[in-house]
Amino acid sequence: MNRASVLLLTVALALATGCSGSEPDASGAPAEATVENDLVTQAAAIARAIEADPDAADAILESHGVSVEDFEQMMYEISADPALASAYEAALAR
């Protein structure tokens, strides 16, 4: 399995394990509408770029200043937090 496949699999697994739908916050607004996070923005940009050109995964990561391990850690952090996972899902849909 090449590195791009591993990255895409990591993204898919993170979404599958972390996304449980959006839950309203204290104001009643969906969590994804209230979460603005650089981590989510960066992870979504990387994931979209890798999805568009899997063979360039290493170059894409390098251009974003992250290693494979850094990106995997980002995805685990996002998947562990339902609000971040919802925001990530919304960012990918844009």
Secondary structure, DSSP 8 states (H G I E B T S, - for coil): --HHHHHHHHHHHHHHHH-----B-TTSSBHHHH---HHHHHHHHHHHHHHH-GGGHHHHHHHTT--HHHHHHHHHHHHH-HHHHHHHHHHHH-
